[in-house]
Amino acid sequence: QPRSRGLGDVYKRQILISSEDAFRTCWQSDVKWSENFVLGDDITLAYSLAPNDVIPTSLSTGTFSGRFSGNGHTVTLTDDSTCGLFGTNKGTIINLAVKGNIDSSAGSSMSNYSGGICAVNDGTIYGCSFDGKINGGANNTGAVCGRNNGTISNCFALANVEAMNGNVGGIAALGKEGSELKSCYFVGTALSLSLIHI
């Protein structure tokens, strides 16, 4: 007989991340992109320490299919990162704030799309925010994600978003037919030589 799942099952096997070292360790030697994670504190990731093999680069080039709860905490990307925190999201990202300056024109690992939370959203992003600046270069650039194929709801961005040649959006630059963007707001500037979207 199949057992019904309660709320306890959702939170039962979450990996707690409460430091920069713990955050990096999760993706350096034992990649667990389908696991469930929860932040236990605000975290600052110094991108310049080793940008070729640690967060945010390694996580940002992969596909995340688990559940990531920011638990109301903030991940701050120091220096100028070349990409947001996640590459492609096929899971659920909730209650996460990301701050930082992202310069994808310097060589993003995710071609065509740039975003503060993720480059491409194929899953669900709920209750998240981005605060900072994104230069998408030639990419389609949004403060939350570059392309939304899933659902983004109850999110906001306080950001300056720009691209030299690509669509720009305050939340998402592009949205697939059938995707959802609900109860979100953007405060800042969006500048592109191409098109500007919500």
C-alpha positions in Angstrom: 0.0 0.0 0.0 1.5 3.4 -1.0 2.0 5.7 2.0 0.7 9.2 1.8 3.3 11.9 2.2 2.9 14.6 4.8 4.8 17.8 5.5 7.4 15.8 7.5 8.5 14.0 4.4 9.2 17.2 2.5 11.6 18.4 5.2 12.9 15.1 6.4 16.0 14.8 4.3 17.4 18.3 3.9 21.1 19.1 3.9 21.7 22.1 6.1 24.2 24.7 4.8 25.3 27.3 7.3 28.8 28.4 6.0 30.6 29.2 2.8 32.8 26.1 3.2 29.7 23.9 3.6 28.2 25.5 0.5 31.2 24.9 -1.6 31.7 21.3 -0.3 28.3 20.3 -1.5 29.3 20.8 -5.1 33.1 20.3 -5.2 33.7 16.6 -4.6 30.2 15.0 -4.4 27.8 16.6 -6.7 24.2 16.3 -5.3 22.2 18.5 -7.6 19.0 16.4 -7.0 19.1 16.7 -3.2 17.2 19.0 -0.9 19.0 21.8 0.8 18.2 24.5 3.3 20.3 27.6 4.3 20.9 28.0 8.0 22.6 31.4 7.8 23.5 34.2 5.4 26.5 33.3 3.2 29.1 35.2 1.3 30.8 33.5 -1.7 34.1 34.9 -2.7 34.1 34.2 -6.4 37.7 35.3 -7.0 39.2 32.6 -4.7 39.0 29.8 -7.3 36.5 30.7 -10.1 37.2 27.7 -12.2 36.1 24.9 -9.9 33.9 26.2 -7.1 30.6 27.9 -6.5 29.2 29.8 -8.2 30.8 28.4 -11.4 30.3 24.7 -10.8 26.7 25.0 -9.7 26.0 27.6 -12.3 27.0 25.2 -15.2 24.8 22.3 -14.0 21.2 21.4 -13.8 19.6 21.6 -10.4 16.6 19.3 -9.9 16.2 19.2 -6.1 14.7 21.6 -3.6 16.7 24.6 -2.4 15.2 26.6 0.5 17.0 29.9 1.3 15.0 29.9 4.5 14.9 33.7 4.3 18.7 34.0 4.1 20.9 35.8 1.6 23.7 34.5 -0.6 26.0 37.4 -1.5 28.3 37.0 -4.5 31.4 39.1 -4.0 33.5 40.6 -6.8 32.1 40.4 -10.3 30.8 36.9 -11.0 30.2 35.8 -14.5 27.0 34.0 -13.7 24.1 33.7 -11.2 23.9 31.1 -8.5 22.2 28.4 -10.6 22.5 27.3 -14.2 19.3 25.5 -15.2 16.7 25.0 -12.5 14.4 22.0 -12.9 13.6 21.8 -9.2 12.2 24.2 -6.7 14.0 27.3 -5.3 12.2 29.1 -2.5 12.7 31.9 0.0 16.2 32.7 -1.3 17.8 36.2 -1.7 20.8 36.7 -3.9 22.9 39.8 -4.0 25.9 40.7 -6.1 27.3 42.1 -9.4 27.3 39.7 -12.3 29.2 40.4 -15.5 28.4 37.7 -18.1 30.1 39.7 -20.8 33.4 38.6 -19.1 32.7 35.0 -20.2 29.6 33.3 -18.9 29.5 29.5 -18.7 25.8 29.6 -19.6 25.6 30.8 -23.2 22.6 32.8 -24.4 21.0 33.4 -20.9 21.9 35.3 -17.7 20.1 35.8 -14.5 20.7 36.5 -10.8 19.0 33.4 -9.5 19.4 31.1 -12.5 20.1 31.3 -16.2 17.1 29.1 -17.2 14.1 28.2 -15.1 12.4 24.9 -16.0 11.0 24.4 -12.5 9.6 26.6 -9.8 11.0 29.8 -8.2 9.0 31.1 -5.3 9.5 33.9 -2.8 13.0 34.8 -4.1 14.8 38.1 -4.8 17.8 39.5 -6.5 19.6 42.8 -5.5 22.4 44.0 -7.6 23.6 44.6 -11.1 23.7 42.3 -14.2 25.6 42.9 -17.4 24.4 40.2 -19.7 26.7 41.1 -22.6 25.2 39.3 -25.7 22.9 37.1 -23.5 19.2 37.4 -22.9 19.3 38.8 -19.4 16.8 39.0 -16.5 17.3 39.9 -12.9 15.8 36.6 -11.7 16.4 34.4 -14.8 17.3 34.8 -18.5 14.6 32.4 -19.7 11.5 31.2 -17.9 10.0 27.9 -19.0 8.4 27.1 -15.7 6.8 29.2 -12.8 8.1 32.3 -11.1 5.9 33.7 -8.4 6.1 36.1 -5.4 9.6 37.3 -6.4 11.1 40.7 -6.7 14.3 42.4 -8.0 16.0 45.6 -7.1 18.5 45.7 -9.9 20.1 47.4 -12.9 20.0 45.0 -15.8 21.6 45.6 -19.2 22.7 43.7 -22.3 24.5 44.9 -25.4 22.7 42.5 -27.7 19.8 40.5 -26.3 16.4 40.7 -24.6 16.3 42.2 -21.2 13.7 41.8 -18.5 13.2 43.0 -14.9 12.3 39.5 -13.8 12.8 37.3 -16.9 14.0 38.3 -20.4 12.1 35.5 -22.2 9.2 33.3 -21.4 8.1 30.1 -23.1 4.5 29.7 -24.0 2.6 28.3 -21.0 5.2 29.5 -18.5 3.9 31.6 -15.5 5.1 34.8 -14.0 2.9 35.8 -11.0 2.9 38.4 -8.3 6.4 39.7 -9.0 7.8 43.2 -9.2 10.9 44.9 -10.4 12.5 48.2 -9.3 15.5 49.5 -11.2 16.6 50.0 -14.8 16.6 47.6 -17.8 18.6 48.7 -20.8 19.3 46.9 -24.0 19.9 47.6 -27.7 17.3 44.9 -28.3 13.9 44.4 -26.5 12.9 45.1 -22.9 10.3 42.8 -21.1 8.7 42.6 -17.7 
